[in-house]
């Protein structure tokens, strides 16, 4: 029998953007999206690209996603609120935890106007729109079936796939309850690339809805740093799933390819406003899955 989810989230799915609608998508701040160049609010200061220079390899980071996440009516200063997640595409720069190869910036305003398009020098991922839907309320009793070609990393999303004498078989996960829960929730909607947790229902229980890909390397609430700008506490706002990797134009056969288990983004609970609507840096926690401790 299916079981009820105690803490359903809002899920994000990818939808391609055709050339015909590219300009319209880029000029609408209310559209959440993957890739392309970032769009900046008119009230924001000129963007300093040094903000997104990878501290490890000195390359410019790419825009991974831009999320439209407005606050409620009690916070008019965040009527329009955008969160940008940038990443270095050199996987060797990534670390577990607060990885320096990712940068999260928050920008907000009382106005919806964007700056005129300008030349963007860093490389871009293909532009795709993020479509949101409520997470299904039930977990199926059996894993949902998918075509083998649907995902580059099929085995990572259900059970762990291993090869033995040229044959492929699936083995059960042992001793990692977080990985089991992760796969079970992913099985509800295998195409999800993003989980938004700061909804009205989840506001008081978002930590309970947080998915970890392993029991090893979980982040404790006490270890989330407060907002450096206003000193308010931070909490998780959304998670970026490993399924997004299969949509990105990356070569996953290379040792230095971009990779992650799950990315968790933490933002200021007060949605504080910086002087002159300057960008406020937020935090991203990268968790990787440790195969060695989780299979027979």
C-alpha angles and dihedrals in degrees: 000000000000116000126222119248112236094203114026115187134203108263128212123215130187123246121181118243114221122219089252092062100034096100093044091051093049093049097050112084090192092066116091112212151169120239131340121101118313120257114221129207117252092238093052120100122252109290115251108212090203085077089072100042110125107242091213105049101011092232121137113259123235125234105257096181144343115211127198105214112159122189125233129277091271088068106052090164087070096044086127112032125173128186119199123198115195126186139189107237091216103097092199089070093060122098134181115264121016093006114200090210090076128064126192120195128182124206127179141171145165089244132070096210118120129210116258112270113274134187110281113203104189118089118266137222115225112281115253131164122235112227116196130214134165114264112256109262096228135061111219116240091231129039114267115247122239135179113268091236096055096090135027090219101040096154094055094062103054117011129344112273118214133179123229121179091339095308127112123224138160122240128196121255113250128208100348111106093175092058090048091052091045092055093044092054092043088052089063090065112005094182095061115122099175137034117202111201106172097087127133091261094046099040093101096034107034091123089060089054094049113115120215121193093213140016085233115082100015116161118239118218091239090060096058106103120232121248108284091211103052103006093236118141121268126222135183115280105173145347129224112218127219089242088079090069092071090060095052123091096244134129106239092187091073122091092227097049120135110268144157143164097220132335118214120196120206121195139182112282091216096049087226120206120230123216113276088009090282120177115272118210117229132185135265124192117202119204122187127197117246107215093185095069100040112055135064 
